């Protein structure tokens, strides 16, 4: 059976995606989350006992943990992120760089050792800046306007 790793899985958007996978597919789901300000186990409370869900409390910046998890899955959906624009401006980009850029690099390094079928990076439209056309899609030029957006574009 296919196994999907969802990083940042206790976040608002990723927890909804985890629920979708459990409802609409036969896949096993591994939810990895550091449970910082953005992740909350209450977001997964209704599915925590699901037989196809495993929760791992950990960080995508933990190379050993990531290598282990990547070796056990077929697909990775990377939704882990430091994600607040205002926080990135007020507190600086350091934490955003380590999670959003370096964390993604750690995942990619693990994939180089143990390839997976698919790697999906979740981001917001912030990486594109102000829309030059609508609807915006992946062909829209990148134009990040905050440290958060720049680190997601870098990822």
C-alpha positions as a LaTeX table, in Angstrom:
\begin{tabular}{lrrr}
\hline
Residue & $x$ (\AA) & $y$ (\AA) & $z$ (\AA) \\
\hline
Unk1 & 0.00 & 0.00 & 0.00 \\
Unk2 & 1.21 & 3.49 & $-0.83$ \\
Unk3 & 2.47 & 5.61 & 2.10 \\
Unk4 & 2.37 & 9.40 & 2.04 \\
Unk5 & 4.45 & 11.62 & 4.31 \\
Unk6 & 2.77 & 14.96 & 5.01 \\
Unk7 & 5.17 & 17.37 & 6.70 \\
Unk8 & 3.58 & 20.10 & 8.76 \\
Unk9 & 0.66 & 17.69 & 9.01 \\
Unk10 & $-0.84$ & 19.29 & 12.13 \\
Unk11 & $-1.13$ & 22.68 & 10.46 \\
Unk12 & $-4.46$ & 24.07 & 9.33 \\
Unk13 & $-4.14$ & 23.34 & 5.60 \\
Unk14 & $-2.07$ & 20.15 & 5.88 \\
Unk15 & $-4.41$ & 18.61 & 8.46 \\
Unk16 & $-7.28$ & 19.12 & 6.02 \\
Unk17 & $-5.18$ & 17.40 & 3.35 \\
Unk18 & $-4.42$ & 14.52 & 5.74 \\
Unk19 & $-8.18$ & 14.12 & 6.31 \\
Unk20 & $-8.76$ & 14.14 & 2.55 \\
Unk21 & $-6.17$ & 11.38 & 2.03 \\
Unk22 & $-7.76$ & 9.26 & 4.73 \\
Unk23 & $-11.27$ & 9.82 & 3.34 \\
Unk24 & $-10.60$ & 9.57 & $-0.40$ \\
Unk25 & $-7.70$ & 7.12 & $-0.76$ \\
Unk26 & $-6.55$ & 3.78 & 0.63 \\
Unk27 & $-3.11$ & 5.29 & 1.43 \\
Unk28 & $-1.33$ & 5.13 & 4.73 \\
Unk29 & $-0.46$ & 8.63 & 5.96 \\
Unk30 & 2.46 & 9.70 & 8.10 \\
Unk31 & 2.02 & 13.18 & 9.56 \\
Unk32 & 5.24 & 14.86 & 10.69 \\
Unk33 & 4.98 & 18.08 & 12.67 \\
Unk34 & 7.20 & 20.02 & 15.09 \\
Unk35 & 4.07 & 21.42 & 16.80 \\
Unk36 & 5.26 & 25.02 & 16.81 \\
Unk37 & 2.86 & 27.97 & 16.72 \\
Unk38 & 1.56 & 26.77 & 13.34 \\
Unk39 & 0.89 & 23.13 & 14.19 \\
Unk40 & $-1.65$ & 21.88 & 16.67 \\
Unk41 & $-2.67$ & 18.29 & 17.39 \\
Unk42 & $-6.26$ & 19.47 & 17.85 \\
Unk43 & $-6.31$ & 19.96 & 14.07 \\
Unk44 & $-5.99$ & 16.16 & 13.77 \\
Unk45 & $-7.99$ & 15.19 & 16.87 \\
Unk46 & $-10.84$ & 13.62 & 14.91 \\
Unk47 & $-8.50$ & 11.32 & 12.93 \\
Unk48 & $-5.64$ & 10.61 & 15.36 \\
Unk49 & $-7.01$ & 7.12 & 16.06 \\
Unk50 & $-7.42$ & 6.32 & 12.35 \\
Unk51 & $-5.77$ & 2.99 & 11.54 \\
Unk52 & $-3.97$ & 4.44 & 8.48 \\
Unk53 & $-2.56$ & 7.53 & 10.24 \\
Unk54 & 0.74 & 7.71 & 12.08 \\
Unk55 & 1.81 & 10.91 & 13.79 \\
Unk56 & 5.47 & 11.74 & 14.33 \\
Unk57 & 6.41 & 14.68 & 16.55 \\
Unk58 & 9.54 & 15.96 & 14.87 \\
Unk59 & 11.14 & 18.58 & 12.67 \\
Unk60 & 12.03 & 18.51 & 8.97 \\
Unk61 & 15.39 & 19.97 & 10.01 \\
Unk62 & 16.23 & 16.69 & 11.82 \\
Unk63 & 18.32 & 14.90 & 9.17 \\
Unk64 & 18.28 & 11.47 & 10.80 \\
Unk65 & 14.52 & 11.49 & 11.40 \\
Unk66 & 13.85 & 12.71 & 7.87 \\
Unk67 & 16.10 & 10.05 & 6.34 \\
Unk68 & 14.30 & 7.36 & 8.31 \\
Unk69 & 10.83 & 8.59 & 7.35 \\
Unk70 & 11.69 & 9.11 & 3.67 \\
Unk71 & 12.90 & 5.52 & 3.54 \\
Unk72 & 9.44 & 4.36 & 4.60 \\
Unk73 & 7.22 & 6.36 & 2.19 \\
Unk74 & 6.36 & 6.59 & $-1.49$ \\
Unk75 & 5.20 & 10.21 & $-1.73$ \\
Unk76 & 6.10 & 13.37 & 0.19 \\
Unk77 & 3.90 & 16.43 & 0.52 \\
Unk78 & 6.00 & 19.14 & 2.16 \\
Unk79 & 3.67 & 21.58 & 3.88 \\
Unk80 & 5.99 & 22.26 & 6.82 \\
Unk81 & 6.77 & 25.97 & 7.04 \\
Unk82 & 7.35 & 29.02 & 9.07 \\
Unk83 & 4.49 & 30.84 & 7.47 \\
Unk84 & 3.55 & 34.22 & 8.86 \\
Unk85 & 4.49 & 37.21 & 6.70 \\
Unk86 & 4.33 & 39.67 & 9.60 \\
Unk87 & 6.46 & 37.43 & 11.82 \\
Unk88 & 9.07 & 37.13 & 9.08 \\
Unk89 & 9.31 & 40.92 & 8.88 \\
Unk90 & 9.19 & 41.66 & 12.60 \\
Unk91 & 11.47 & 38.84 & 13.82 \\
Unk92 & 13.73 & 38.41 & 10.78 \\
Unk93 & 14.21 & 35.58 & 8.35 \\
Unk94 & 16.51 & 33.22 & 10.27 \\
Unk95 & 13.90 & 30.69 & 11.39 \\
Unk96 & 12.19 & 30.95 & 7.99 \\
Unk97 & 15.45 & 30.13 & 6.20 \\
Unk98 & 16.21 & 27.12 & 8.38 \\
Unk99 & 12.72 & 25.61 & 8.13 \\
Unk100 & 11.56 & 26.62 & 4.66 \\
Unk101 & 14.82 & 26.43 & 2.71 \\
Unk102 & 17.12 & 24.17 & 4.72 \\
Unk103 & 14.28 & 21.88 & 5.82 \\
Unk104 & 13.27 & 21.40 & 2.20 \\
Unk105 & 16.92 & 20.73 & 1.28 \\
Unk106 & 17.12 & 18.09 & 4.01 \\
Unk107 & 14.05 & 16.38 & 2.51 \\
Unk108 & 15.56 & 16.55 & $-0.98$ \\
Unk109 & 18.90 & 15.18 & 0.24 \\
Unk110 & 17.05 & 12.24 & 1.79 \\
Unk111 & 15.23 & 11.66 & $-1.50$ \\
Unk112 & 18.54 & 11.55 & $-3.36$ \\
Unk113 & 19.53 & 8.60 & $-1.16$ \\
Unk114 & 16.09 & 6.96 & $-1.16$ \\
Unk115 & 14.03 & 8.15 & $-4.15$ \\
Unk116 & 10.25 & 8.55 & $-3.86$ \\
Unk117 & 7.56 & 8.54 & $-6.55$ \\
Unk118 & 6.65 & 12.16 & $-6.07$ \\
Unk119 & 7.65 & 15.22 & $-4.04$ \\
Unk120 & 5.13 & 18.05 & $-3.73$ \\
Unk121 & 6.05 & 21.40 & $-2.18$ \\
Unk122 & 3.14 & 23.36 & $-0.76$ \\
Unk123 & 3.37 & 27.13 & $-0.85$ \\
Unk124 & 1.10 & 30.13 & $-0.99$ \\
Unk125 & 0.69 & 32.72 & $-3.71$ \\
Unk126 & 2.97 & 34.98 & $-1.65$ \\
Unk127 & 5.91 & 33.70 & $-3.71$ \\
Unk128 & 4.42 & 35.42 & $-6.77$ \\
Unk129 & 3.88 & 38.82 & $-5.15$ \\
Unk130 & 1.21 & 41.02 & $-6.69$ \\
Unk131 & $-0.69$ & 39.32 & $-9.48$ \\
Unk132 & 0.28 & 40.41 & $-12.97$ \\
Unk133 & $-2.56$ & 38.34 & $-14.38$ \\
Unk134 & $-5.40$ & 36.25 & $-13.06$ \\
Unk135 & $-5.58$ & 33.50 & $-12.29$ \\
Unk136 & $-2.00$ & 33.12 & $-11.09$ \\
Unk137 & $-0.43$ & 29.73 & $-11.72$ \\
Unk138 & 3.04 & 28.19 & $-11.67$ \\
Unk139 & 3.95 & 30.09 & $-14.86$ \\
Unk140 & 3.54 & 33.45 & $-13.09$ \\
Unk141 & 6.93 & 35.08 & $-12.41$ \\
Unk142 & 8.23 & 34.77 & $-8.86$ \\
Unk143 & 8.29 & 38.09 & $-7.05$ \\
Unk144 & 8.41 & 37.48 & $-3.29$ \\
Unk145 & 7.85 & 40.58 & $-1.17$ \\
Unk146 & 8.63 & 39.35 & 2.36 \\
Unk147 & 11.22 & 37.13 & 4.03 \\
Unk148 & 8.55 & 34.40 & 4.32 \\
Unk149 & 7.77 & 34.55 & 0.61 \\
Unk150 & 11.45 & 34.65 & $-0.35$ \\
Unk151 & 12.20 & 31.51 & 1.67 \\
Unk152 & 9.26 & 29.65 & 0.15 \\
Unk153 & 10.40 & 30.72 & $-3.33$ \\
Unk154 & 13.90 & 29.55 & $-2.39$ \\
Unk155 & 12.53 & 26.17 & $-1.39$ \\
\hline
\end{tabular}
